[in-house]
Every structure is written in structure tokens, then in C-alpha cells.
Amino acid sequence: MHVLSTLRASIHDAKTVSKSDSGSDKNQLSLAIRDARIPFTSTPSLVDDVCSLLASRTKLCHVCQSFSSQLSSWIRKPTFDELLQWPERNFAKDRLAALSDGYRLLPPERVDPTTPRPSNAFKHHRPARDLLKSAKKCRFCELLKLAIVLDSNRRRGYPYDKTKTPLGEILMQYNRGSGGPDVTNIIEGLQASEDAIYLMVEPYPMGGYIKSGFSKSVLGNIRVIWQKPKRMLTGEAQAVVFTRLISLFAIYFGRADVDRILDSALQPFISTRQPLHNSGSPDAMALIGEWFSGCRSRHGECCRRTVSRQVIPEDELHVMPSRVIDVGLDSPNQDPHLVENEGQTVGQWVALSHCWGKEKNHPLKTTRRTLARHLKGIPLSSMPRTFADAVAVCRSLGLRFLWIDSLCIVQDDEDEWEKESQMMGTVYEHAVLTLAASDAIDSTRGLFLERPYAHIKFPSVQLPLLTAESDSRRQTTLGSYSVGIDWRQEPFMTYLHPHWTPLATRGWCTQELILSRRVVHFLTEGMLWVCRDKAEDENGQMIHGRLTERDWSTEWGKIILEHSQRAFTFEKDRLRSLDGLAKELSKVKNNSCNVGEYFYGTWLADIPEYILWASYRTGKKNPRCPSWSWASCAGPVWLRFRDFDNLRQDDFSQCCKVLGVSSTSGALTIEGKVADISHLILHLMRRNGTKDLMGQNGNATYRQPVIQGYAVGSKGEEPYGWVEFDDDRDALAMSEPIYFVHLANGEYYTPPLIQHWGLILEKENGYDNRYSRVGMCSLWDSKLFADLRASRVEII
């Protein structure tokens, strides 16, 4: 499944939800994802019944005893070879796409039993049907059976998988013993299986990836892997069970067991990281502290680098913003207050990235009238929940100063806001830490969100950790640890990722989160840590995707794509909110982001590629921007070339000469061939639907109109191109002429082998060579312009 194709499909569907304001498509989509991704609607009693069933199994079968012995030996001397190599993926075209869709680890498409297994993968029951008989007495086999049933109830989806049948109903069927249609189908699949069940260990670095960098490892998770028989592979079913069991000292609720756990002899071998129930708990604060101190002590210069890969000088790094909030470290009863800084005041501060939400829920603000009062004190009781939670995090970390946009900038002082908005990029980049209220739609929701699994048990069983005696081959039990169903995975919850959250719909967060050197994301399902070197969730799992992108200067197309989908209270902020990021990227010494060559959201070196965009027509044109810029569209855009799909084999060649952009009028001047195509509009084309934009279909569809196109060609002949307009005009009823300007060629492996790409222009009244953009066009017959001479064209 290709990330961009499915993203296009999502936006395409979301268009029907709301067209009322800019960025509403992705906002509606993200909120729908947030509401649908946590299916814990079943009562805890159903999980209690499952736990009772597991407790009734008192033995370990000989296969589980053998596995426990092998696992114990591996734990004491773990190896890291080939951890992601097995089961084999199809790496023929693209290695990364075979492992991840950009947001999560993907299951393999098949399990080949003839492929050599790495040292961390163990064979369990073979054939798999033997598991069913053993599960009647063996506690670990019963747990594996439950894990397989739950994972087989998963329906593939994007950006997250869902359950085919509600979790509560599946558990009810499972608890009945006789089962229902869903469970019965899975059990019958196990009975028919000749393949083995495999268990693969996923080690967890002691102290987390952030803190230790693989210097020492402990047992983290156990991955259950089973190739389903063909009879089970219908519809959107996954071919391979690929579910995760959590491994801990003991799965507990509250802190009563902590001292016992930490004194255990198993501590050097088993992960001590427990499921957190709330982001504001003492354990959560301790984890944030570990992340923060581990990054500062171990990542060194890496996390002092900007996105331009330059190390921030010490004399610049701690120059304070014009105002910050003193959170009050002297007394827990002390109210925060604003502090004004003049000159080169030095200090460290934490920044908050958050959604303002609807106007009725806009956060507490500093205005001309309230400035003097806020300098004296801002009562915690007057702060919205998100602000108060941010103060609590700062106090927990011992960091005195906090920067929040609505409080540190006088909101009704236009001159000050204009000045401070130019510094926002630096505020986030130089902040020692950024707190991201990722899952809060406004400041009333807070950072400290209770987990959806907070009151639901983790069904688990005990396994022994064995150790060999030095003077014999006998093994003795060092202690016992828990292995259980991990609710913190699909289809029960999505992989923790900030992309599909309310904050990701906010325009200003583009540069805030890219420029920030360290970020803690607060989500409903858990917390994430992202810094320049690493990204991991609170479960110790590395986060997939571009959160730790090393070279953002080559990712401008993806930045445009994501930024254009986001919402803006004021349309003028669409470009302003990228100024700090563009300024920093202009420091990169390459041939793309050059100082003085950034115009209306586009780098001169990226023309013509990045003016070949298509509009989703979700908003009106922005008259503040020239028509050739993607920012002239008050809504999402789609770029035809670069950066998007690694499986695509474009051979792009520029066919025009870019002469420059006027710094005053914004006019783009190029030299290219221009042809009148008014008489070549034939008929309306079939409108692309969601299925056309997804998966393998998307590989061909991206060369077609995004929403609605018109066929181009001579009457009575087969069309040799298409045109798509930026608005909803009726092209068959147009009276004004339209022109095609040839910008580039694309060569492909499937017909048409060559497509000629360009813009559709309308001539400005009274000018021979001045035009405005009204759409884009693709032709695969060059006879229309082959004999034309290039001319100078000005696009405003």
C-alpha cells in the first residue's frame, strides 16, 4: 500500500465531509481516526473472564518448557543480527516500503519455513493444530491461542487496522468455549494448518533506545508469527498473524509492587517498563525525565543541531524570547507569572505546541489590558488544563521557564505579533524541550490523558527464567516474569504516531515540530519522545516514519503536501507559518534551498517541479499569492513529481527555462513553448473514486487528473491528453481561450511512455505575454507544440 496514494484517497473521501474552511478535510479525517481507533467498548468483566480462563491452566507443555529454556539462554546472551530480516519481505523494489508504510511496522506477506531463522526466532508448535490440544492444559499455549484469535480478527486498513468484529463480541465468543462464527473460523484454520507457529523476541535496550543506544538489552516483547492457511485468506484478511506479547516482571496496577519488582533477581534480564495509566502519573514524569536527561547526556552535539545540520552556538542557544512564563520552582503554591526579557538575557525554556480550537474555547491570552496583571501573576486556577499540565511538567523537570504563544505574545498588538511571529521558529528550535498537546483539540483537554486501557487487565501468564548451574548442565529457576496480550497495538489501538492527531491539522505545527530539537508528544494512547537522534514511544518501541528525518532540505515537497492540508485561522498564516523553517533551511549548503531564492512557499530550484501541483478544490484562491504558487490554493494540493513514492520510476526532464521571480509582484518568468488548446477540449472524463487512488491502482492514477479532468485531442480521434482546472468551471462552455505552456517531460515504463506536463493559462487583459494559472495539463502527443518556438512567459 502506497502512503501517498492512500492519503490522496483519504482526502478525496474527506471532501464530502466539510468544505467550510481551509484544512477541514484532514481535520475531519484526524478526528474520525481519533474517535475510531480505540475499540475498548467491551466491559472489563469480559477481560476478567479471559484472565480467569488463563489462570485455570496450571501447566506448561513440553514445547513451552523447551521454548522457555531456549529463551532463557538467549536472554542471558542476546544477539542483534537480522532482527528485521525475518520473516523475509519483498525487498525487490523498495526495502523501506516492505517494512513500513511510513507510520508502522508492517507484517510479512508470507512465512517461508525453508528460510534460515535468526537467533531470536524460535519454532513453537508444528503443526499449529497441536496448539489447540495443548491449550486445554498449558497456560502459555492458551495465551498464544488467544493472541492468534484476536490478531486474526484484524482487518487491514490505513492509517490503522480495525477489528472485523467488536472486541467485546470476540471475547464473549472466546469465553463461551464453543465459540461463535468468528472464533470458530479461526479455530478451524488452526486445525487445518500444517505450518508452524513461531515466536520472535524483540529486545528492548536497558533504559530505552533514547538512553542507551543498544549498549545493553533486556527481553522486551515476543512476536507471535503464524502463516494462515489459504482458506482463511478472504477479503482484507492478513496472510500472517503478526501480533505482540508484552514481557514484564509482573503486570500490575498501581505502585504497590514496584519495590518488589526492582529488587528482583530478574532485573538485568527483563524490561521493568510498565504500562502507564496516565501521562501525569509519577511514573510518566519519571519517564519524561529519563528521556530528557538521557538525550542531553548521550546525544551530545547531535541534538544541538538545527534542521540545517548546523550546531547552534552556545551564545545563541540560550538567548531568551521576549517574554516567558516563570512557572515558579520556589514553592508548589506559587503562581506562574510572565517575565519580560531585554537584550541578551540567558536561560533555558520549554515551549508548548497546542491547538487553539474553536473560538469559544480559545485559550487564555495576554492582551494590552491583561499584560500588567500577568506580569504579577497568572493563577493556576485561571489556566486551561493544557497550560496547567505544561507547568506541572516543567516543575517536575526542574525547568523554570515556559513559552506559550497566547500568553507570551500580546495578542491584540498587531505590531508586536508581526515581530514575534518572525521569531517563532527560533523559539521552538532553541527551546530545550517542546511539549506537544497532540491529541487535544483545544487547551481545555490537557496533556495528561488517561489511557483507554487504564482499567482493563492485560491477560497474562507466568514463565520461568532459567539459569544454568556452573558445575552441571542442570537449569534452575531464577524467577518468573509475565507475558501477556499487549492492548497497545493494532487492532486494539494504533501504533503511537502524532501524524493522525488534532495537532497535526494545525498549520503552525509544521515548523514548530520540525524545528524543535526535542519533543514529547502527549496522545490518548501514550507518550512519544522525538529528538534529532531517536524516536520511541513509552513502550520502548522505535517509531517509524520521518519524525527523525536527517535532511529536511530534500523533503520540501512532502512539507508542502502536509502543510497544505492543515487548518489556518487566518489564511495569511499559510505562508507565514513556514518562514522560520525556510529561513533555517536556507542555511543548508546545497543546490536546492538557497538564500534569497524562496518565493511564496517554493524554492527557485524546485521550479518547474513544484508548480506542477493539482488542487483538491476545497477552498477559494488566495489573492495574496501569485496563481502559480501552491499557496494560492486555500486547501490541500498534490504534487506530481519528487519525494513521494519510491516505487515510481519517473524520469523527469525540464523543458523550459526559469528566468526568475519578481520580489515585488511575485510574477514568475519562464521561457517555454505556448500553445492555444481551447479548441481541443473534447469531453468530461470519468471522475476518479477512492479505489482509483489506492494501492496498485494509484500507481497509474497519479498520472491522471486528481479529481475531475477533461479529455484533450482532435475531434474524431483518440484523446492524447487531459486538462484539469483549479476551479469547478465548465470547460465545455468556456468562451475565453486557454493556453498550454510546456514545462517538463516524464518518461515511464507503461503507456503512455512519455507525458508532456505543463500549466493551463489564461491571458491577462491588455498583455501579450502575461498570464495567470487556471489549471494543469498532460499531453502524450507533442505535435501540438513541436514546431513552436519558445517565448518569454510571465505568470502572475
Secondary structure as GFF3:
##gff-version 3
##sequence-region A 1 796
A	DSSP	alpha_helix	3	14	.	.	.	ID=ss1
A	DSSP	alpha_helix	24	36	.	.	.	ID=ss2
A	DSSP	alpha_helix	44	55	.	.	.	ID=ss3
A	DSSP	alpha_helix	62	76	.	.	.	ID=ss4
A	DSSP	alpha_helix	95	99	.	.	.	ID=ss5
A	DSSP	beta_strand	121	123	.	.	.	ID=ss6
A	DSSP	alpha_helix	130	134	.	.	.	ID=ss7
A	DSSP	alpha_helix	139	152	.	.	.	ID=ss8
A	DSSP	beta_strand	154	155	.	.	.	ID=ss9
A	DSSP	beta_strand	162	163	.	.	.	ID=ss10
A	DSSP	alpha_helix	167	176	.	.	.	ID=ss11
A	DSSP	alpha_helix	181	192	.	.	.	ID=ss12
A	DSSP	beta_strand	197	205	.	.	.	ID=ss13
A	DSSP	alpha_helix	209	212	.	.	.	ID=ss14
A	DSSP	beta_strand	217	227	.	.	.	ID=ss15
A	DSSP	three_ten_helix	230	232	.	.	.	ID=ss16
A	DSSP	beta_strand	240	248	.	.	.	ID=ss17
A	DSSP	alpha_helix	258	262	.	.	.	ID=ss18
A	DSSP	alpha_helix	282	298	.	.	.	ID=ss19
A	DSSP	three_ten_helix	300	304	.	.	.	ID=ss20
A	DSSP	alpha_helix	314	317	.	.	.	ID=ss21
A	DSSP	beta_strand	323	326	.	.	.	ID=ss22
A	DSSP	beta_strand	337	340	.	.	.	ID=ss23
A	DSSP	beta_strand	349	353	.	.	.	ID=ss24
A	DSSP	three_ten_helix	359	361	.	.	.	ID=ss25
A	DSSP	alpha_helix	371	376	.	.	.	ID=ss26
A	DSSP	three_ten_helix	380	382	.	.	.	ID=ss27
A	DSSP	alpha_helix	385	397	.	.	.	ID=ss28
A	DSSP	beta_strand	401	403	.	.	.	ID=ss29
A	DSSP	alpha_helix	405	408	.	.	.	ID=ss30
A	DSSP	alpha_helix	414	421	.	.	.	ID=ss31
A	DSSP	alpha_helix	424	430	.	.	.	ID=ss32
A	DSSP	beta_strand	433	436	.	.	.	ID=ss33
A	DSSP	beta_strand	460	468	.	.	.	ID=ss34
A	DSSP	beta_strand	475	485	.	.	.	ID=ss35
A	DSSP	three_ten_helix	498	500	.	.	.	ID=ss36
A	DSSP	three_ten_helix	502	505	.	.	.	ID=ss37
A	DSSP	alpha_helix	509	515	.	.	.	ID=ss38
A	DSSP	beta_strand	518	522	.	.	.	ID=ss39
A	DSSP	beta_strand	527	531	.	.	.	ID=ss40
A	DSSP	beta_strand	535	537	.	.	.	ID=ss41
A	DSSP	three_ten_helix	552	554	.	.	.	ID=ss42
A	DSSP	alpha_helix	556	564	.	.	.	ID=ss43
A	DSSP	alpha_helix	573	576	.	.	.	ID=ss44
A	DSSP	alpha_helix	579	585	.	.	.	ID=ss45
A	DSSP	beta_strand	598	599	.	.	.	ID=ss46
A	DSSP	beta_strand	602	603	.	.	.	ID=ss47
A	DSSP	three_ten_helix	604	606	.	.	.	ID=ss48
A	DSSP	three_ten_helix	609	611	.	.	.	ID=ss49
A	DSSP	beta_strand	613	615	.	.	.	ID=ss50
A	DSSP	three_ten_helix	630	632	.	.	.	ID=ss51
A	DSSP	beta_strand	637	639	.	.	.	ID=ss52
A	DSSP	beta_strand	651	654	.	.	.	ID=ss53
A	DSSP	beta_strand	657	661	.	.	.	ID=ss54
A	DSSP	beta_strand	668	672	.	.	.	ID=ss55
A	DSSP	beta_strand	674	676	.	.	.	ID=ss56
A	DSSP	three_ten_helix	678	680	.	.	.	ID=ss57
A	DSSP	beta_strand	681	684	.	.	.	ID=ss58
A	DSSP	three_ten_helix	690	693	.	.	.	ID=ss59
A	DSSP	alpha_helix	695	701	.	.	.	ID=ss60
A	DSSP	beta_strand	710	712	.	.	.	ID=ss61
A	DSSP	beta_strand	721	725	.	.	.	ID=ss62
A	DSSP	three_ten_helix	731	733	.	.	.	ID=ss63
A	DSSP	beta_strand	739	747	.	.	.	ID=ss64
A	DSSP	beta_strand	754	763	.	.	.	ID=ss65
A	DSSP	beta_strand	770	779	.	.	.	ID=ss66
A	DSSP	three_ten_helix	782	784	.	.	.	ID=ss67
A	DSSP	beta_strand	791	795	.	.	.	ID=ss68
###
